[in-house]
Amino acid sequence: MIKRILTGVILLAAIAASAFFTSLNPGTLSLDVGFAQFEAPVGLAFVLALAIGWLLGTLSAVLWVARIAADRRRLRRQLNHSPTDTALAVRDERG
C-alpha cells in the first residue's frame, strides 16, 4: 500500500516538474536525430529525454537481474546434480 502511494507521489512530482520546466522554457528546439529533423518545444524535448533515459535504465536493470537469475538457476541445477559425498568431502577438508 505504501509502495503504491510513494510511486504515485513520485509520478505526480515528475509530472509537476515537467510542467514547471515547460512553462519556464516556451521556445522551440531543433532536433536532428540522423535520419530526421524535428522542431519541438524545449519542455517536450526535456520530458522525452527523461523518459528515454528512464526506459533505458529500466531495461539495463531488467537485463542485469535476468542475468543474475539465470546464474542462480544454473548454480542450483549444479548443486542438485552434484554427488553428496563430494560436498561432504569438501566440508571435511575445510575444518
Secondary structure, 3 states (H helix, E strand, C coil): CHHHHHHHHHHHHHHHHHHHHHHHCCCEEEEECCCCEEEEEHHHHHHHHHHHHHHHHHHHHHHHHHHHHHHHHHHHHHHHHCCHHHHHHHHHHHC
